[in-house]
């Protein structure tokens, strides 16, 4: 087996993902596969630095978190605004456990919250956590 390229799989540099000519991508660590590790180190293939993957994009906020973030007064006003919304939007909101920023109806909900608590406070109340 010939090593084509390699990249460290962690910050500790104790594991490598190596591309090989016969087996494709192979995970190698000195502790688990010492012979293969030695072969890789002796191969002369440069090992690229570990790159931390980007954090996941958060798009959802639980409705429970939304209500917890509101003061009692804000919650009363948001509830009144929601009660005045079209039936379809109310039913969607009532049925959902989460509010997703990618949902087509999110902008309508966000606009309602902004109308009640203002843009800056709405950003805090609607901050995605999932």
RODO-2510 file (C-alpha; in nm, 4 decimals, decimal comma):
residues 130
     n   res          X          Y          Z
     1     x     0,0000     0,0000     0,0000
     2     x     0,1297     0,3436    -0,0960
     3     x     0,0362     0,6606     0,0932
     4     x    -0,0804     0,9433    -0,1320
     5     x    -0,1626     1,2122     0,1248
     6     x    -0,2431     1,2510     0,4916
     7     x    -0,4006     1,4962     0,7322
     8     x    -0,4021     1,4955     1,1105
     9     x    -0,7425     1,3907     1,2429
    10     x    -0,7159     1,5687     1,5775
    11     x    -0,5401     1,8521     1,7584
    12     x    -0,3144     1,6118     1,9489
    13     x    -0,1682     1,4781     1,6219
    14     x    -0,2239     1,1262     1,7505
    15     x    -0,4356     1,0158     1,4541
    16     x    -0,4175     1,0656     1,0800
    17     x    -0,6545     1,0168     0,7895
    18     x    -0,4341     0,8889     0,5088
    19     x    -0,5329     0,8460     0,1450
    20     x    -0,3871     0,5282     0,0014
    21     x    -0,3674     0,3818    -0,3462
    22     x    -0,5423     0,0565    -0,2464
    23     x    -0,7791     0,1297     0,0432
    24     x    -0,8799     0,4906    -0,0102
    25     x    -0,9083     0,6852     0,3169
    26     x    -0,7659     0,5036     0,6190
    27     x    -0,7741     0,6205     0,9809
    28     x    -0,4409     0,5501     1,1479
    29     x    -0,3286     0,6071     1,5049
    30     x    -0,0016     0,5111     1,6659
    31     x    -0,1847     0,3440     1,9555
    32     x    -0,4258     0,1347     1,7458
    33     x    -0,2209     0,0613     1,4342
    34     x     0,1464     0,1056     1,5244
    35     x     0,2871    -0,0780     1,2202
    36     x     0,0805     0,1280     0,9769
    37     x     0,1697     0,4450     1,1710
    38     x     0,5395     0,3623     1,1350
    39     x     0,4948     0,2946     0,7631
    40     x     0,3251     0,6322     0,7191
    41     x     0,5967     0,8162     0,9139
    42     x     0,8659     0,6455     0,7063
    43     x     0,6864     0,7145     0,3764
    44     x     0,7919     1,0769     0,3542
    45     x     0,4341     1,1912     0,2913
    46     x     0,3793     1,5352     0,4444
    47     x     0,0947     1,5327     0,6972
    48     x    -0,1317     1,8356     0,6686
    49     x    -0,2384     2,0226     0,9797
    50     x    -0,5617     1,9418     1,1576
    51     x    -0,8405     2,1853     1,0745
    52     x    -1,1217     2,2126     1,3235
    53     x    -1,4543     2,1703     1,1457
    54     x    -1,6786     2,4761     1,1540
    55     x    -1,9415     2,4778     1,4254
    56     x    -2,2827     2,3595     1,3152
    57     x    -2,5201     2,6232     1,1897
    58     x    -2,7925     2,6696     1,4467
    59     x    -3,1336     2,7327     1,2949
    60     x    -3,3863     2,6245     1,5581
    61     x    -3,5085     2,7645     1,8859
    62     x    -3,7367     2,5622     2,1077
    63     x    -4,0657     2,7276     2,1892
    64     x    -3,9959     2,6641     2,5573
    65     x    -3,6718     2,8666     2,5296
    66     x    -3,8577     3,1438     2,3498
    67     x    -4,1116     3,1752     2,6317
    68     x    -3,8432     3,1478     2,9026
    69     x    -3,6490     3,4345     2,7498
    70     x    -3,9469     3,6670     2,7590
    71     x    -4,0410     3,8628     3,0680
    72     x    -4,3949     3,8078     3,1949
    73     x    -4,5012     4,1382     3,0388
    74     x    -4,3381     4,0535     2,7051
    75     x    -4,4957     3,7078     2,7081
    76     x    -4,8418     3,8623     2,7544
    77     x    -4,7818     4,0962     2,4596
    78     x    -4,6419     3,8209     2,2348
    79     x    -4,9335     3,5954     2,3240
    80     x    -5,1806     3,8738     2,2364
    81     x    -4,9997     3,9357     1,9056
    82     x    -5,0079     3,5628     1,8305
    83     x    -5,3795     3,5453     1,9147
    84     x    -5,4412     3,8209     1,6590
    85     x    -5,2489     3,6322     1,3885
    86     x    -5,4182     3,4360     1,1081
    87     x    -5,5470     3,0948     1,2129
    88     x    -5,3062     2,9045     0,9874
    89     x    -5,0034     3,0736     1,1449
    90     x    -5,1384     3,0184     1,4978
    91     x    -5,1942     2,6471     1,4306
    92     x    -4,8455     2,6041     1,2850
    93     x    -4,6952     2,7756     1,5895
    94     x    -4,9053     2,5698     1,8311
    95     x    -4,8168     2,2403     1,6624
    96     x    -4,4415     2,3027     1,6474
    97     x    -4,1965     2,2217     1,9244
    98     x    -3,9268     2,4279     1,7554
    99     x    -3,9200     2,7415     1,5463
   100     x    -3,6786     2,7077     1,2571
   101     x    -3,5218     3,0155     1,0987
   102     x    -3,5320     2,8383     0,7615
   103     x    -3,9091     2,7837     0,7792
   104     x    -4,1101     2,9904     0,5292
   105     x    -4,3294     3,1233     0,8129
   106     x    -4,0385     3,2275     1,0348
   107     x    -4,0306     3,5846     0,9018
   108     x    -4,3944     3,6381     0,9998
   109     x    -4,3288     3,5146     1,3537
   110     x    -4,0102     3,7221     1,3788
   111     x    -4,1944     4,0335     1,2600
   112     x    -4,4577     3,9800     1,5277
   113     x    -4,1984     3,9428     1,8023
   114     x    -4,0106     4,2511     1,6751
   115     x    -4,3354     4,4506     1,6766
   116     x    -4,3828     4,3664     2,0442
   117     x    -4,0311     4,3721     2,1955
   118     x    -3,8175     4,5534     1,9376
   119     x    -3,5466     4,4301     1,7047
   120     x    -3,2609     4,3960     1,9559
   121     x    -3,4688     4,2129     2,2163
   122     x    -3,6219     3,9885     1,9461
   123     x    -3,2709     3,8846     1,8408
   124     x    -3,2102     3,7600     2,1968
   125     x    -3,5508     3,5937     2,2340
   126     x    -3,5272     3,4175     1,8967
   127     x    -3,1565     3,3204     1,9201
   128     x    -3,1256     2,9661     1,7769
   129     x    -3,0010     2,7029     2,0220
   130     x    -3,0278     2,3899     1,8071
***
